[in-house]
Amino acid sequence: MNETPETTAAAWLDAETAGTGIEALLTDDFTGIGPLGFVLSRADWLERHSSGALTYTALRFEDQEIREHGDHAVLVAKQTGSGSYRSHPVPEALRATVVLRREPDGWRVAHVHTSFMAGTPGAPPIPGGPR
């Protein structure tokens, strides 16, 4: 199925953008943490797409670095994209850490953690910065 962490990460971004096929790329015990610290189970993550609440028109990784550690890999990248959540624009840039796990049928996404990048559109203002 997914032969490398890189191909799995690319397939996952494509599935997130399309809003379909995501479930096949996530581990059964997947968790996601959003830029405001909220935690989503696998079911919660998938429901955002199936309900139509979350849609992307573009999504990609920049400055991607992947390090493999046995049956796990950690991807760190700048995630850029456009879309909306319940008719509100999603942040244009986030820092993303993605943990992938090798399973019998290939690599899958086990965990995603995103955070705002100070000074980018959609992020809170820089503390102590200009108002």
N, C-alpha and C positions, 0 to 999 in steps of 0.2 A: 504494500500500500504506500506508505510514506518512507522512502528509503534513507533520507538524511534529515537532520534537524532543519537545515536550510530549506529543503523542499517542503517540509511540513509547515514551517513558518510562512512561506509564500502561499501555500494552499490555504492556510488558515486566514490570511489577509484577504485572499480572493473570496473565500466563503463568507467572511464578515461583510465584505462589500456587497456581495450578491444577496446576503441575508438567508442563504440556504446552504445545506451541506455542512454546517458547522458541527453538528452533533457527532459526525464520524471522526472529527479531528480532535475532540476533547476526551480526556480520560474520564472514567466514571466518577472519580472523586475530585474533579476539577473545581477550583475556586478562583474567583477573580476579585481583585480589589481595585476600585475606581479612584480617580484623582481626588475625591473628597473623603476617602477612607472607608467607603461603604464596601461590604463584603457580599459577593453574589455566589450562590451555589451554581452548579451546572444547570439545574432547572431554571433558576432565575436568569442566568446569562442567556440561555436559549429563548426564554419567554420574551425578552426585550425585542428580539427579531421576529419571532412568530406572531406577536401581537401587532407588529408594525410600529411600535413605539420608537425603535431605534432604526435608522436607515443611514447608510453611507453612500455617498456618490464617488468617493475616492478614499483609499487607505493604503499607506505604504510605510516601510521602514527606511530610515536614512541612518548612515553611520552605524550600521549593524555590526555587532561583534558576537560571535557564538563560541562558547567554550564547552567542550564535552568533558564529562566526568563519569566514565563508565556508562551506565544505562540512563544517565540524565545529561541534559545540556541546558546551559543558561544563555539566553539571548538578551543583550542589552542594546537598545536602539532609541533613536528619536522616532516617534510615531507621528506621522503627519496625515492629515486627511480633512475631509469635509463631509458633513451630514447633519442630521438633527435627531434629537431625542425629545419626543412629545412636542414637536414643532419648535424647539429651541436649538440653536446651533451648537454642535459639539465643539470642544476646543480644537483649534487648528493644529496644535503641536503638544505632544505629551512625551514624557520620558517613559519608556516601557521596559520592564523586566519580564521575560517569558521563560518559564521552566518547562522543558519538554522531557518526556520519558519514553524510552524504548519499550514497546510492548510486543507481544508475539506477532501482531499484524503490522508492526511498523512504529514510527515515532508519532506521538500525540502530545497535545498541549495539556499540561497538568495544572499550570498556575499562570496567571497574568496579574501584574501589579503595575498600575500607571500612576503618574503624578504630573501635576502641572509643571511647566517650565516658566519660571519667572520672566516677565517681559514679553511673552508671546501673546497673540490675540486669544482671548477667551480665558486667560489665566488671571487670578487675583492680582491686585497691584503688588509691586515689590515693597515689602515693609520698609518704612522710612524713606521711600522714594518719592518722586514728584507726584503730586495729586492732580 
